[in-house]
Amino acid sequence: MGKPGAGINVRLEIMEGGGWIEAADGEPHERVQDSPGGWVEVAAGTTDSDGRCRDLAPEVPAGLYRLTFDTGAYLVRCGRASIYPEISITFNCDGEGQYHLPLLLSDHSYTTYRGS
């Protein structure tokens, strides 16, 4: 049976810059990135005894975000090994409400979903 992952370092980043255009030379039209953007850190924290980063970033604007979990260090502390030294979840945020994005982790697999 699983238990909450306490003490996992978590970083929240937003994609800034870059741009997309509609390519007119293909059928059907496709979106292509015309200039790259970059990830900028918004907040960082550590999961509590319930495996949550409460108040990581209570108010953020709409945008493309990435949560990165330092799973390798956590599993080493637990005396376990993994092929995933870190796990990133990239998601769109509408800038409204709260986002609960659980990460279910085992030594060699993980899954995530949007919780309530």
Biopython code that builds the backbone (N, CA, C, O; Angstrom):
import numpy as np
from Bio.PDB.StructureBuilder import StructureBuilder

atoms = [
    (1, "MET", "N", (0.840, -1.175, 0.000)),
    (1, "MET", "CA", (0.000, 0.000, 0.000)),
    (1, "MET", "C", (0.885, 1.238, 0.000)),
    (1, "MET", "O", (1.890, 1.289, 0.708)),
    (2, "GLY", "N", (0.515, 2.222, -0.785)),
    (2, "GLY", "CA", (1.290, 3.443, -0.896)),
    (2, "GLY", "C", (1.093, 4.373, 0.276)),
    (2, "GLY", "O", (0.169, 4.226, 1.076)),
    (3, "LYS", "N", (1.994, 5.337, 0.353)),
    (3, "LYS", "CA", (1.898, 6.358, 1.388)),
    (3, "LYS", "C", (2.361, 7.679, 0.788)),
    (3, "LYS", "O", (3.058, 7.674, -0.227)),
    (4, "PRO", "N", (1.995, 8.803, 1.382)),
    (4, "PRO", "CA", (2.407, 10.107, 0.855)),
    (4, "PRO", "C", (3.924, 10.252, 0.844)),
    (4, "PRO", "O", (4.612, 9.794, 1.756)),
    (5, "GLY", "N", (4.427, 10.891, -0.191)),
    (5, "GLY", "CA", (5.867, 11.140, -0.321)),
    (5, "GLY", "C", (6.243, 12.453, 0.327)),
    (5, "GLY", "O", (6.151, 13.510, -0.297)),
    (6, "ALA", "N", (6.668, 12.389, 1.579)),
    (6, "ALA", "CA", (7.079, 13.599, 2.299)),
    (6, "ALA", "C", (8.532, 13.938, 1.981)),
    (6, "ALA", "O", (9.366, 13.045, 1.833)),
    (7, "GLY", "N", (8.827, 15.213, 1.878)),
    (7, "GLY", "CA", (10.203, 15.667, 1.693)),
    (7, "GLY", "C", (10.691, 15.648, 0.258)),
    (7, "GLY", "O", (11.900, 15.627, 0.025)),
    (8, "ILE", "N", (9.784, 15.654, -0.713)),
    (8, "ILE", "CA", (10.191, 15.710, -2.125)),
    (8, "ILE", "C", (10.263, 17.180, -2.539)),
    (8, "ILE", "O", (9.296, 17.925, -2.377)),
    (9, "ASN", "N", (11.404, 17.588, -3.069)),
    (9, "ASN", "CA", (11.545, 18.958, -3.558)),
    (9, "ASN", "C", (10.773, 19.097, -4.863)),
    (9, "ASN", "O", (10.831, 18.230, -5.735)),
    (10, "VAL", "N", (10.039, 20.221, -4.979)),
    (10, "VAL", "CA", (9.186, 20.486, -6.137)),
    (10, "VAL", "C", (9.488, 21.899, -6.633)),
    (10, "VAL", "O", (9.640, 22.834, -5.847)),
    (11, "ARG", "N", (9.570, 22.025, -7.952)),
    (11, "ARG", "CA", (9.827, 23.328, -8.576)),
    (11, "ARG", "C", (8.689, 23.617, -9.567)),
    (11, "ARG", "O", (8.318, 22.743, -10.351)),
    (12, "LEU", "N", (8.141, 24.826, -9.538)),
    (12, "LEU", "CA", (7.111, 25.259, -10.481)),
    (12, "LEU", "C", (7.725, 26.307, -11.397)),
    (12, "LEU", "O", (8.326, 27.278, -10.938)),
    (13, "GLU", "N", (7.563, 26.093, -12.715)),
    (13, "GLU", "CA", (8.109, 27.017, -13.704)),
    (13, "GLU", "C", (7.028, 27.391, -14.710)),
    (13, "GLU", "O", (6.074, 26.643, -14.922)),
    (14, "ILE", "N", (7.193, 28.566, -15.330)),
    (14, "ILE", "CA", (6.301, 29.015, -16.399)),
    (14, "ILE", "C", (7.122, 29.178, -17.671)),
    (14, "ILE", "O", (8.291, 29.561, -17.625)),
    (15, "MET", "N", (6.497, 28.883, -18.807)),
    (15, "MET", "CA", (7.145, 29.105, -20.100)),
    (15, "MET", "C", (6.954, 30.562, -20.484)),
    (15, "MET", "O", (5.833, 31.064, -20.560)),
    (16, "GLU", "N", (8.077, 31.231, -20.725)),
    (16, "GLU", "CA", (8.025, 32.636, -21.133)),
    (16, "GLU", "C", (8.721, 32.799, -22.466)),
    (16, "GLU", "O", (9.694, 32.109, -22.770)),
    (17, "GLY", "N", (8.207, 33.722, -23.254)),
    (17, "GLY", "CA", (8.793, 33.992, -24.561)),
    (17, "GLY", "C", (8.373, 32.951, -25.581)),
    (17, "GLY", "O", (7.504, 32.119, -25.321)),
    (18, "GLY", "N", (8.983, 33.009, -26.709)),
    (18, "GLY", "CA", (8.653, 32.076, -27.781)),
    (18, "GLY", "C", (7.389, 32.497, -28.489)),
    (18, "GLY", "O", (6.693, 33.415, -28.055)),
    (19, "GLY", "N", (7.102, 31.830, -29.569)),
    (19, "GLY", "CA", (5.900, 32.149, -30.312)),
    (19, "GLY", "C", (5.541, 31.042, -31.276)),
    (19, "GLY", "O", (6.372, 30.209, -31.637)),
    (20, "TRP", "N", (4.286, 31.050, -31.683)),
    (20, "TRP", "CA", (3.779, 30.032, -32.597)),
    (20, "TRP", "C", (3.146, 30.711, -33.801)),
    (20, "TRP", "O", (2.536, 31.774, -33.682)),
    (21, "ILE", "N", (3.296, 30.088, -34.950)),
    (21, "ILE", "CA", (2.660, 30.599, -36.159)),
    (21, "ILE", "C", (1.923, 29.440, -36.834)),
    (21, "ILE", "O", (2.189, 28.268, -36.568)),
    (22, "GLU", "N", (0.990, 29.806, -37.715)),
    (22, "GLU", "CA", (0.299, 28.801, -38.526)),
    (22, "GLU", "C", (1.106, 28.616, -39.803)),
    (22, "GLU", "O", (1.282, 29.564, -40.568)),
    (23, "ALA", "N", (1.594, 27.410, -40.036)),
    (23, "ALA", "CA", (2.342, 27.130, -41.254)),
    (23, "ALA", "C", (1.360, 27.046, -42.415)),
    (23, "ALA", "O", (0.399, 26.278, -42.365)),
    (24, "ALA", "N", (1.600, 27.828, -43.454)),
    (24, "ALA", "CA", (0.668, 27.889, -44.576)),
    (24, "ALA", "C", (1.045, 26.933, -45.696)),
    (24, "ALA", "O", (0.286, 26.786, -46.654)),
    (25, "ASP", "N", (2.193, 26.283, -45.601)),
    (25, "ASP", "CA", (2.652, 25.452, -46.704)),
    (25, "ASP", "C", (2.185, 24.003, -46.616)),
    (25, "ASP", "O", (2.406, 23.238, -47.555)),
    (26, "GLY", "N", (1.558, 23.609, -45.540)),
    (26, "GLY", "CA", (1.117, 22.231, -45.383)),
    (26, "GLY", "C", (-0.396, 22.133, -45.418)),
    (26, "GLY", "O", (-1.083, 23.113, -45.132)),
    (27, "GLU", "N", (-0.916, 20.990, -45.755)),
    (27, "GLU", "CA", (-2.358, 20.737, -45.713)),
    (27, "GLU", "C", (-2.612, 19.604, -44.761)),
    (27, "GLU", "O", (-2.040, 18.538, -44.992)),
    (28, "PRO", "N", (-3.401, 19.707, -43.718)),
    (28, "PRO", "CA", (-3.985, 20.967, -43.259)),
    (28, "PRO", "C", (-2.925, 21.830, -42.583)),
    (28, "PRO", "O", (-1.810, 21.379, -42.322)),
    (29, "HIS", "N", (-3.292, 23.074, -42.305)),
    (29, "HIS", "CA", (-2.353, 23.996, -41.655)),
    (29, "HIS", "C", (-1.933, 23.443, -40.306)),
    (29, "HIS", "O", (-2.751, 22.874, -39.583)),
    (30, "GLU", "N", (-0.691, 23.602, -39.973)),
    (30, "GLU", "CA", (-0.209, 23.139, -38.681)),
    (30, "GLU", "C", (0.484, 24.269, -37.942)),
    (30, "GLU", "O", (0.987, 25.214, -38.549)),
    (31, "ARG", "N", (0.503, 24.155, -36.610)),
    (31, "ARG", "CA", (1.172, 25.157, -35.785)),
    (31, "ARG", "C", (2.631, 24.767, -35.640)),
    (31, "ARG", "O", (2.941, 23.612, -35.347)),
    (32, "VAL", "N", (3.524, 25.714, -35.841)),
    (32, "VAL", "CA", (4.951, 25.477, -35.650)),
    (32, "VAL", "C", (5.513, 26.590, -34.773)),
    (32, "VAL", "O", (5.053, 27.731, -34.818)),
    (33, "GLN", "N", (6.508, 26.239, -33.982)),
    (33, "GLN", "CA", (7.120, 27.230, -33.107)),
    (33, "GLN", "C", (8.137, 28.018, -33.914)),
    (33, "GLN", "O", (9.059, 27.443, -34.492)),
    (34, "ASP", "N", (7.968, 29.345, -33.952)),
    (34, "ASP", "CA", (8.885, 30.166, -34.743)),
    (34, "ASP", "C", (10.033, 30.716, -33.915)),
    (34, "ASP", "O", (11.041, 31.145, -34.477)),
    (35, "SER", "N", (9.908, 30.713, -32.604)),
    (35, "SER", "CA", (11.024, 31.115, -31.742)),
    (35, "SER", "C", (10.880, 30.398, -30.402)),
    (35, "SER", "O", (9.780, 30.305, -29.855)),
    (36, "PRO", "N", (11.980, 29.898, -29.884)),
    (36, "PRO", "CA", (11.893, 29.137, -28.633)),
    (36, "PRO", "C", (11.690, 30.042, -27.427)),
    (36, "PRO", "O", (12.139, 31.188, -27.403)),
    (37, "GLY", "N", (11.014, 29.509, -26.443)),
    (37, "GLY", "CA", (10.849, 30.202, -25.172)),
    (37, "GLY", "C", (11.773, 29.558, -24.153)),
    (37, "GLY", "O", (12.668, 28.791, -24.506)),
    (38, "GLY", "N", (11.550, 29.871, -22.905)),
    (38, "GLY", "CA", (12.364, 29.293, -21.846)),
    (38, "GLY", "C", (11.569, 29.170, -20.557)),
    (38, "GLY", "O", (10.623, 29.920, -20.316)),
    (39, "TRP", "N", (11.970, 28.216, -19.739)),
    (39, "TRP", "CA", (11.308, 27.998, -18.450)),
    (39, "TRP", "C", (11.888, 28.956, -17.408)),
    (39, "TRP", "O", (13.104, 29.114, -17.299)),
    (40, "VAL", "N", (11.000, 29.590, -16.649)),
    (40, "VAL", "CA", (11.391, 30.527, -15.598)),
    (40, "VAL", "C", (10.749, 30.051, -14.294)),
    (40, "VAL", "O", (9.544, 29.807, -14.240)),
    (41, "GLU", "N", (11.563, 29.921, -13.244)),
    (41, "GLU", "CA", (11.042, 29.444, -11.960)),
    (41, "GLU", "C", (10.071, 30.451, -11.350)),
    (41, "GLU", "O", (10.343, 31.650, -11.288)),
    (42, "VAL", "N", (8.930, 29.926, -10.900)),
    (42, "VAL", "CA", (7.902, 30.732, -10.242)),
    (42, "VAL", "C", (7.960, 30.513, -8.736)),
    (42, "VAL", "O", (7.854, 31.461, -7.958)),
    (43, "ALA", "N", (8.129, 29.260, -8.332)),
    (43, "ALA", "CA", (8.147, 28.913, -6.909)),
    (43, "ALA", "C", (8.820, 27.555, -6.732)),
    (43, "ALA", "O", (8.952, 26.781, -7.680)),
    (44, "ALA", "N", (9.240, 27.284, -5.500)),
    (44, "ALA", "CA", (9.821, 25.989, -5.152)),
    (44, "ALA", "C", (9.376, 25.652, -3.740)),
    (44, "ALA", "O", (9.110, 26.542, -2.932)),
    (45, "GLY", "N", (9.297, 24.378, -3.453)),
    (45, "GLY", "CA", (8.878, 23.945, -2.128)),
    (45, "GLY", "C", (9.220, 22.493, -1.907)),
    (45, "GLY", "O", (9.877, 21.859, -2.733)),
    (46, "THR", "N", (8.770, 21.976, -0.788)),
    (46, "THR", "CA", (8.995, 20.587, -0.407)),
    (46, "THR", "C", (7.671, 20.018, 0.074)),
    (46, "THR", "O", (6.929, 20.682, 0.798)),
    (47, "THR", "N", (7.377, 18.784, -0.330)),
    (47, "THR", "CA", (6.112, 18.181, 0.074)),
    (47, "THR", "C", (6.070, 17.961, 1.586)),
    (47, "THR", "O", (7.083, 17.656, 2.215)),
    (48, "ASP", "N", (4.875, 18.124, 2.149)),
    (48, "ASP", "CA", (4.686, 17.955, 3.589)),
    (48, "ASP", "C", (4.414, 16.476, 3.917)),
    (48, "ASP", "O", (4.544, 15.615, 3.048)),
    (49, "SER", "N", (4.041, 16.190, 5.158)),
    (49, "SER", "CA", (3.813, 14.807, 5.593)),
    (49, "SER", "C", (2.634, 14.154, 4.876)),
    (49, "SER", "O", (2.489, 12.932, 4.897)),
    (50, "ASP", "N", (1.786, 14.979, 4.237)),
    (50, "ASP", "CA", (0.659, 14.460, 3.463)),
    (50, "ASP", "C", (1.007, 14.375, 1.976)),
    (50, "ASP", "O", (0.145, 14.068, 1.153)),
    (51, "GLY", "N", (2.278, 14.647, 1.629)),
    (51, "GLY", "CA", (2.724, 14.575, 0.243)),
    (51, "GLY", "C", (2.281, 15.739, -0.617)),
    (51, "GLY", "O", (2.243, 15.626, -1.842)),
    (52, "ARG", "N", (1.945, 16.856, 0.009)),
    (52, "ARG", "CA", (1.448, 18.017, -0.734)),
    (52, "ARG", "C", (2.363, 19.226, -0.561)),
    (52, "ARG", "O", (3.034, 19.377, 0.460)),
    (53, "CYS", "N", (2.373, 20.077, -1.575)),
    (53, "CYS", "CA", (3.044, 21.382, -1.510)),
    (53, "CYS", "C", (1.946, 22.426, -1.422)),
    (53, "CYS", "O", (1.556, 23.024, -2.425)),
    (54, "ARG", "N", (1.467, 22.630, -0.244)),
    (54, "ARG", "CA", (0.382, 23.584, -0.042)),
    (54, "ARG", "C", (0.898, 25.003, -0.272)),
    (54, "ARG", "O", (2.005, 25.349, 0.141)),
    (55, "ASP", "N", (0.088, 25.808, -0.930)),
    (55, "ASP", "CA", (0.431, 27.211, -1.182)),
    (55, "ASP", "C", (1.733, 27.383, -1.964)),
    (55, "ASP", "O", (2.475, 28.337, -1.729)),
    (56, "LEU", "N", (2.012, 26.469, -2.888)),
    (56, "LEU", "CA", (3.226, 26.586, -3.704)),
    (56, "LEU", "C", (3.210, 27.902, -4.481)),
    (56, "LEU", "O", (4.200, 28.633, -4.492)),
    (57, "ALA", "N", (2.108, 28.194, -5.117)),
    (57, "ALA", "CA", (1.933, 29.451, -5.852)),
    (57, "ALA", "C", (0.434, 29.712, -5.904)),
    (57, "ALA", "O", (-0.224, 29.340, -6.876)),
    (58, "PRO", "N", (-0.115, 30.349, -4.866)),
    (58, "PRO", "CA", (-1.564, 30.489, -4.762)),
    (58, "PRO", "C", (-2.212, 31.277, -5.893)),
    (58, "PRO", "O", (-3.368, 31.011, -6.223)),
    (59, "GLU", "N", (-1.528, 32.220, -6.489)),
    (59, "GLU", "CA", (-2.105, 33.012, -7.573)),
    (59, "GLU", "C", (-1.076, 33.155, -8.687)),
    (59, "GLU", "O", (-0.017, 33.754, -8.501)),
    (60, "VAL", "N", (-1.406, 32.595, -9.843)),
    (60, "VAL", "CA", (-0.519, 32.711, -11.002)),
    (60, "VAL", "C", (-1.359, 33.057, -12.227)),
    (60, "VAL", "O", (-2.536, 32.700, -12.294)),
    (61, "PRO", "N", (-0.765, 33.748, -13.193)),
    (61, "PRO", "CA", (-1.509, 34.064, -14.412)),
    (61, "PRO", "C", (-1.661, 32.826, -15.297)),
    (61, "PRO", "O", (-0.972, 31.823, -15.109)),
    (62, "ALA", "N", (-2.556, 32.914, -16.244)),
    (62, "ALA", "CA", (-2.730, 31.832, -17.210)),
    (62, "ALA", "C", (-1.414, 31.613, -17.953)),
    (62, "ALA", "O", (-0.651, 32.555, -18.171)),
    (63, "GLY", "N", (-1.155, 30.366, -18.337)),
    (63, "GLY", "CA", (0.051, 30.074, -19.096)),
    (63, "GLY", "C", (0.381, 28.600, -19.109)),
    (63, "GLY", "O", (-0.362, 27.774, -18.580)),
    (64, "LEU", "N", (1.504, 28.284, -19.718)),
    (64, "LEU", "CA", (2.024, 26.927, -19.770)),
    (64, "LEU", "C", (3.004, 26.765, -18.608)),
    (64, "LEU", "O", (3.961, 27.529, -18.487)),
    (65, "TYR", "N", (2.764, 25.770, -17.757)),
    (65, "TYR", "CA", (3.564, 25.551, -16.555)),
    (65, "TYR", "C", (4.181, 24.159, -16.541)),
    (65, "TYR", "O", (3.745, 23.250, -17.248)),
    (66, "ARG", "N", (5.205, 24.028, -15.716)),
    (66, "ARG", "CA", (5.860, 22.736, -15.515)),
    (66, "ARG", "C", (6.161, 22.565, -14.031)),
    (66, "ARG", "O", (6.790, 23.421, -13.410)),
    (67, "LEU", "N", (5.699, 21.440, -13.471)),
    (67, "LEU", "CA", (6.043, 21.029, -12.105)),
    (67, "LEU", "C", (7.117, 19.968, -12.215)),
    (67, "LEU", "O", (6.941, 18.999, -12.954)),
    (68, "THR", "N", (8.222, 20.117, -11.506)),
    (68, "THR", "CA", (9.289, 19.123, -11.534)),
    (68, "THR", "C", (9.525, 18.602, -10.127)),
    (68, "THR", "O", (9.765, 19.371, -9.195)),
    (69, "PHE", "N", (9.452, 17.285, -9.987)),
    (69, "PHE", "CA", (9.626, 16.601, -8.709)),
    (69, "PHE", "C", (11.000, 15.946, -8.670)),
    (69, "PHE", "O", (11.366, 15.233, -9.604)),
    (70, "ASP", "N", (11.770, 16.175, -7.605)),
    (70, "ASP", "CA", (13.092, 15.570, -7.429)),
    (70, "ASP", "C", (12.913, 14.173, -6.828)),
    (70, "ASP", "O", (13.206, 13.944, -5.654)),
    (71, "THR", "N", (12.431, 13.259, -7.648)),
    (71, "THR", "CA", (12.091, 11.907, -7.183)),
    (71, "THR", "C", (13.318, 11.059, -6.878)),
    (71, "THR", "O", (13.268, 10.198, -5.999)),
    (72, "GLY", "N", (14.412, 11.287, -7.584)),
    (72, "GLY", "CA", (15.619, 10.490, -7.364)),
    (72, "GLY", "C", (16.144, 10.622, -5.952)),
    (72, "GLY", "O", (16.423, 9.618, -5.296)),
    (73, "ALA", "N", (16.284, 11.852, -5.472)),
    (73, "ALA", "CA", (16.799, 12.072, -4.115)),
    (73, "ALA", "C", (15.858, 11.474, -3.074)),
    (73, "ALA", "O", (16.304, 10.900, -2.081)),
    (74, "TYR", "N", (14.553, 11.613, -3.307)),
    (74, "TYR", "CA", (13.566, 11.049, -2.381)),
    (74, "TYR", "C", (13.704, 9.522, -2.302)),
    (74, "TYR", "O", (13.740, 8.960, -1.208)),
    (75, "LEU", "N", (13.782, 8.862, -3.447)),
    (75, "LEU", "CA", (13.865, 7.399, -3.446)),
    (75, "LEU", "C", (15.186, 6.911, -2.843)),
    (75, "LEU", "O", (15.204, 5.882, -2.166)),
    (76, "VAL", "N", (16.272, 7.617, -3.072)),
    (76, "VAL", "CA", (17.553, 7.256, -2.449)),
    (76, "VAL", "C", (17.419, 7.310, -0.929)),
    (76, "VAL", "O", (17.888, 6.413, -0.230)),
    (77, "ARG", "N", (16.773, 8.376, -0.413)),
    (77, "ARG", "CA", (16.564, 8.474, 1.041)),
    (77, "ARG", "C", (15.724, 7.318, 1.572)),
    (77, "ARG", "O", (15.858, 6.925, 2.731)),
    (78, "CYS", "N", (14.856, 6.777, 0.716)),
    (78, "CYS", "CA", (14.004, 5.646, 1.107)),
    (78, "CYS", "C", (14.709, 4.308, 0.882)),
    (78, "CYS", "O", (14.116, 3.254, 1.114)),
    (79, "GLY", "N", (15.971, 4.338, 0.434)),
    (79, "GLY", "CA", (16.722, 3.106, 0.193)),
    (79, "GLY", "C", (16.295, 2.375, -1.063)),
    (79, "GLY", "O", (16.442, 1.157, -1.159)),
    (80, "ARG", "N", (15.764, 3.119, -2.032)),
    (80, "ARG", "CA", (15.281, 2.526, -3.270)),
    (80, "ARG", "C", (15.965, 3.201, -4.456)),
    (80, "ARG", "O", (16.539, 4.282, -4.325)),
    (81, "ALA", "N", (15.896, 2.554, -5.601)),
    (81, "ALA", "CA", (16.491, 3.104, -6.824)),
    (81, "ALA", "C", (15.390, 3.292, -7.860)),
    (81, "ALA", "O", (14.337, 2.658, -7.791)),
    (82, "SER", "N", (15.650, 4.168, -8.815)),
    (82, "SER", "CA", (14.668, 4.432, -9.861)),
    (82, "SER", "C", (15.371, 4.855, -11.132)),
    (82, "SER", "O", (16.493, 5.360, -11.097)),
    (83, "ILE", "N", (14.710, 4.646, -12.250)),
    (83, "ILE", "CA", (15.238, 5.149, -13.520)),
    (83, "ILE", "C", (14.835, 6.606, -13.734)),
    (83, "ILE", "O", (15.281, 7.231, -14.696)),
    (84, "TYR", "N", (14.008, 7.148, -12.863)),
    (84, "TYR", "CA", (13.522, 8.523, -12.982)),
    (84, "TYR", "C", (14.138, 9.423, -11.913)),
    (84, "TYR", "O", (13.621, 9.478, -10.797)),
    (85, "PRO", "N", (15.228, 10.129, -12.222)),
    (85, "PRO", "CA", (15.815, 11.018, -11.217)),
    (85, "PRO", "C", (14.931, 12.222, -10.927)),
    (85, "PRO", "O", (14.983, 12.787, -9.834)),
    (86, "GLU", "N", (14.123, 12.613, -11.901)),
    (86, "GLU", "CA", (13.134, 13.658, -11.685)),
    (86, "GLU", "C", (11.974, 13.420, -12.652)),
    (86, "GLU", "O", (12.131, 12.795, -13.701)),
    (87, "ILE", "N", (10.814, 13.935, -12.270)),
    (87, "ILE", "CA", (9.621, 13.791, -13.098)),
    (87, "ILE", "C", (9.011, 15.168, -13.262)),
    (87, "ILE", "O", (8.813, 15.896, -12.289)),
    (88, "SER", "N", (8.713, 15.518, -14.513)),
    (88, "SER", "CA", (8.098, 16.810, -14.813)),
    (88, "SER", "C", (6.701, 16.608, -15.376)),
    (88, "SER", "O", (6.459, 15.708, -16.181)),
    (89, "ILE", "N", (5.794, 17.460, -14.936)),
    (89, "ILE", "CA", (4.428, 17.482, -15.442)),
    (89, "ILE", "C", (4.226, 18.854, -16.071)),
    (89, "ILE", "O", (4.303, 19.873, -15.384)),
    (90, "THR", "N", (3.971, 18.882, -17.363)),
    (90, "THR", "CA", (3.723, 20.134, -18.071)),
    (90, "THR", "C", (2.217, 20.266, -18.272)),
    (90, "THR", "O", (1.558, 19.324, -18.712)),
    (91, "PHE", "N", (1.675, 21.444, -17.947)),
    (91, "PHE", "CA", (0.227, 21.613, -17.997)),
    (91, "PHE", "C", (-0.148, 23.052, -18.319)),
    (91, "PHE", "O", (0.618, 23.980, -18.061)),
    (92, "ASN", "N", (-1.329, 23.221, -18.883)),
    (92, "ASN", "CA", (-1.895, 24.546, -19.149)),
    (92, "ASN", "C", (-2.706, 24.978, -17.940)),
    (92, "ASN", "O", (-3.487, 24.201, -17.390)),
    (93, "CYS", "N", (-2.514, 26.219, -17.535)),
    (93, "CYS", "CA", (-3.250, 26.790, -16.408)),
    (93, "CYS", "C", (-4.072, 27.965, -16.932)),
    (93, "CYS", "O", (-3.557, 28.817, -17.657)),
    (94, "ASP", "N", (-5.354, 28.005, -16.560)),
    (94, "ASP", "CA", (-6.203, 29.102, -17.015)),
    (94, "ASP", "C", (-6.129, 30.319, -16.094)),
    (94, "ASP", "O", (-6.785, 31.330, -16.346)),
    (95, "GLY", "N", (-5.326, 30.222, -15.019)),
    (95, "GLY", "CA", (-5.161, 31.355, -14.113)),
    (95, "GLY", "C", (-6.278, 31.507, -13.104)),
    (95, "GLY", "O", (-6.294, 32.464, -12.331)),
    (96, "GLU", "N", (-7.217, 30.564, -13.105)),
    (96, "GLU", "CA", (-8.352, 30.626, -12.183)),
    (96, "GLU", "C", (-8.415, 29.355, -11.358)),
    (96, "GLU", "O", (-8.145, 28.269, -11.871)),
    (97, "GLY", "N", (-8.764, 29.474, -10.106)),
    (97, "GLY", "CA", (-8.961, 28.302, -9.260)),
    (97, "GLY", "C", (-7.670, 27.641, -8.831)),
    (97, "GLY", "O", (-6.571, 28.141, -9.070)),
    (98, "GLN", "N", (-7.840, 26.516, -8.196)),
    (98, "GLN", "CA", (-6.727, 25.761, -7.633)),
    (98, "GLN", "C", (-6.468, 24.532, -8.488)),
    (98, "GLN", "O", (-7.402, 23.930, -9.018)),
    (99, "TYR", "N", (-5.198, 24.158, -8.623)),
    (99, "TYR", "CA", (-4.819, 22.964, -9.364)),
    (99, "TYR", "C", (-4.232, 21.950, -8.400)),
    (99, "TYR", "O", (-3.302, 22.248, -7.651)),
    (100, "HIS", "N", (-4.787, 20.749, -8.429)),
    (100, "HIS", "CA", (-4.291, 19.631, -7.618)),
    (100, "HIS", "C", (-3.819, 18.580, -8.615)),
    (100, "HIS", "O", (-4.637, 17.929, -9.267)),
    (101, "LEU", "N", (-2.495, 18.410, -8.738)),
    (101, "LEU", "CA", (-1.911, 17.500, -9.720)),
    (101, "LEU", "C", (-1.103, 16.420, -8.996)),
    (101, "LEU", "O", (0.114, 16.547, -8.860)),
    (102, "PRO", "N", (-1.765, 15.365, -8.534)),
    (102, "PRO", "CA", (-1.068, 14.295, -7.819)),
    (102, "PRO", "C", (-0.094, 13.551, -8.725)),
    (102, "PRO", "O", (-0.332, 13.385, -9.921)),
    (103, "LEU", "N", (1.000, 13.110, -8.128)),
    (103, "LEU", "CA", (1.982, 12.250, -8.787)),
    (103, "LEU", "C", (2.013, 10.945, -8.004)),
    (103, "LEU", "O", (2.391, 10.925, -6.833)),
    (104, "LEU", "N", (1.618, 9.863, -8.649)),
    (104, "LEU", "CA", (1.666, 8.536, -8.024)),
    (104, "LEU", "C", (2.948, 7.875, -8.499)),
    (104, "LEU", "O", (3.146, 7.693, -9.700)),
    (105, "LEU", "N", (3.816, 7.516, -7.570)),
    (105, "LEU", "CA", (5.178, 7.101, -7.890)),
    (105, "LEU", "C", (5.491, 5.721, -7.340)),
    (105, "LEU", "O", (5.172, 5.408, -6.193)),
    (106, "SER", "N", (6.117, 4.901, -8.171)),
    (106, "SER", "CA", (6.744, 3.660, -7.695)),
    (106, "SER", "C", (8.174, 3.684, -8.226)),
    (106, "SER", "O", (8.559, 4.640, -8.900)),
    (107, "ASP", "N", (8.954, 2.673, -7.942)),
    (107, "ASP", "CA", (10.367, 2.704, -8.323)),
    (107, "ASP", "C", (10.586, 2.917, -9.826)),
    (107, "ASP", "O", (11.488, 3.656, -10.220)),
    (108, "HIS", "N", (9.770, 2.278, -10.660)),
    (108, "HIS", "CA", (10.007, 2.338, -12.103)),
    (108, "HIS", "C", (8.773, 2.717, -12.917)),
    (108, "HIS", "O", (8.668, 2.371, -14.094)),
    (109, "SER", "N", (7.842, 3.428, -12.286)),
    (109, "SER", "CA", (6.695, 3.933, -13.024)),
    (109, "SER", "C", (6.068, 5.087, -12.257)),
    (109, "SER", "O", (6.321, 5.277, -11.067)),
    (110, "TYR", "N", (5.249, 5.846, -12.959)),
    (110, "TYR", "CA", (4.501, 6.920, -12.317)),
    (110, "TYR", "C", (3.276, 7.245, -13.162)),
    (110, "TYR", "O", (3.216, 6.915, -14.346)),
    (111, "THR", "N", (2.313, 7.888, -12.542)),
    (111, "THR", "CA", (1.142, 8.393, -13.248)),
    (111, "THR", "C", (0.715, 9.684, -12.570)),
    (111, "THR", "O", (1.071, 9.943, -11.420)),
    (112, "THR", "N", (-0.040, 10.478, -13.283)),
    (112, "THR", "CA", (-0.529, 11.740, -12.744)),
    (112, "THR", "C", (-1.909, 12.018, -13.317)),
    (112, "THR", "O", (-2.296, 11.439, -14.333)),
    (113, "TYR", "N", (-2.634, 12.886, -12.677)),
    (113, "TYR", "CA", (-3.973, 13.258, -13.123)),
    (113, "TYR", "C", (-4.335, 14.582, -12.473)),
    (113, "TYR", "O", (-3.648, 15.042, -11.561)),
    (114, "ARG", "N", (-5.411, 15.190, -12.940)),
    (114, "ARG", "CA", (-5.884, 16.407, -12.289)),
    (114, "ARG", "C", (-6.918, 16.013, -11.252)),
    (114, "ARG", "O", (-7.979, 15.492, -11.595)),
    (115, "GLY", "N", (-6.615, 16.257, -9.993)),
    (115, "GLY", "CA", (-7.513, 15.952, -8.902)),
    (115, "GLY", "C", (-8.452, 17.115, -8.627)),
    (115, "GLY", "O", (-8.424, 18.141, -9.307)),
    (116, "SER", "N", (-9.275, 16.926, -7.620)),
    (116, "SER", "CA", (-10.231, 17.975, -7.276)),
    (116, "SER", "C", (-9.766, 18.772, -6.077)),
    (116, "SER", "O", (-10.453, 19.699, -5.648)),
]
sb = StructureBuilder()
sb.init_structure("model")
sb.init_model(0)
sb.init_chain("A")
sb.init_seg("    ")
for serial, (resi, resn, name, xyz) in enumerate(atoms, 1):
    if name == "N":
        sb.init_residue(resn, " ", resi, " ")
    sb.init_atom(name, np.array(xyz, "f"), 0.0, 1.0, " ", f" {name:<3s}", serial, name[0])
structure = sb.get_structure()
